[in-house]
Amino acid sequence: MTTPAGATATAAAPASAPVVPHPGAVGDDAVRTHGLTKRFRTGQVAVDRVDLLVPRGAVYGFLGPNGSGKTTTIRMLLGLVAPTAGEVHLLGSPMPRDAGRVLPRVGALVEGPAFQPYLSGRANLARLDAVDASADPRTARARSDAALDRVGLGAAADKRYRQYSLGMKQRLGLAAALLRPRDLLVLDEPTNGLDPQGTREVRHLVRELADAGTTVLVSSHLLAEIEQVCTHVGIMGGGRLLLQGPRADLTARRAAHVMVRTAPADVDAAVVELRRLGLVDVTVEQGVVDGGVTVVASDAADDGRERPAPQDVAAALVRAGVGLLAFDVRRPSLEQVFVELTGEGFDVAR
Ligand SMILES: Nc1ncnc2c1ncn2[C@@H]1O[C@H](COP(=O)(O)OP(=O)(O)OP(=O)(O)O)[C@@H](O)[C@H]1O
């Protein structure tokens, strides 16, 4: 995550200089919701007391299976759907009160942007650009072309929208969100309908935008597709925000699976040493494979003790006279964390 350049120098800046908020200052989050709730007329609570926190500069992966409430949350953020309860702050300002001032700084890709089927991609963008009162009409063409190029639609710019594939439509939606520089981009399932190459390009684009200082909130029901570009992650399940935080923390705090393979004569010593190190669920697997017996354990810290680092476990085993034929420590992936939390697969519909 990057810190805005000059952030610490704002106190000395003249009054007319643009104010660069100090990281950590009040209102510094790009998105903050409190108790955000949506109950539809059907009685279904699609979003249930969600406290979203997207720090500025983050690439926030808003993840969850189909139907878990991501789109409804995003629509509430942007003022497209009225919440039943709760508060939304975008770029430090309350919504919808400050929508007129804030939304021009927010680019959004949400289902079904109003594109005209008989106009080309370029003409559609020109139309959207023209309704933006703050955009200079003399540079309209350059803006549209730059946005089209950025999403890889340059060659198809003059094709009619109705002839676009789903992936091309998705790209045009992205181009519309990129027509002007934004402080925050909200992308709902931007990889929908894209092939693996298109998905890679979206990831690349998200990374580029983030490097340039734009905060990105990107939703997906396909965790693996965007997991790698995220600095932060929020996981929805059944309308609730089940987990949220810096991506690295979410997996680092989970128990690791420790695997040791040693000669049959060293198995007892390995078990004693693993237990002494505070590892739990120490289990000896049946049978000898390649001359070794496998012992598995978990570093679930249920007694509040510090977890031993993998290299310390290996060193302690060696010191205890355990010959290591193989040694492996694996933390669960985000997907496994999700399955652990919800008991269901990630892209299973509710
Ligand atoms: N207008 C509506 N009226 C009634 N129920 C709705 C409405 N919109 C959404 N829902 C329901 O609310 C729940 C959450 O839907 P939402 O579209 O927010 O989920 P999602 O996580 O974005 O799913 P997906 O990944 O499929 O887009 C679903 O059960 C959906 O059927």
The ligand as an ORCA input file, in Angstrom:
! r2SCAN-3c Opt
* xyz 0 1
  N     -34.476     -6.298     -5.478
  C     -34.430     -7.401     -4.731
  N     -35.559     -7.872     -4.119
  C     -35.514     -8.979     -3.343
  N     -34.395     -9.703     -3.096
  C     -33.263     -9.298     -3.667
  C     -33.208     -8.119     -4.526
  N     -31.924     -7.957     -4.938
  C     -31.203     -8.975     -4.389
  N     -31.997     -9.771     -3.641
  C     -31.574    -10.961     -2.879
  O     -30.609    -10.561     -1.922
  C     -29.574    -11.547     -1.800
  C     -28.225    -10.914     -2.041
  O     -28.113    -10.587     -3.407
  P     -26.855     -9.811     -4.012
  O     -27.104     -9.609     -5.467
  O     -26.555     -8.640     -3.182
  O     -25.708    -10.904     -3.800
  P     -24.253    -11.000     -4.444
  O     -23.362    -11.428     -3.348
  O     -23.917     -9.763     -5.153
  O     -24.414    -12.177     -5.476
  P     -23.783    -12.332     -6.958
  O     -22.355    -12.731     -6.746
  O     -24.602    -13.457     -7.514
  O     -23.983    -11.044     -7.677
  C     -29.914    -12.658     -2.783
  O     -30.548    -13.710     -2.081
  C     -30.859    -11.992     -3.752
  O     -31.777    -12.932     -4.264
*
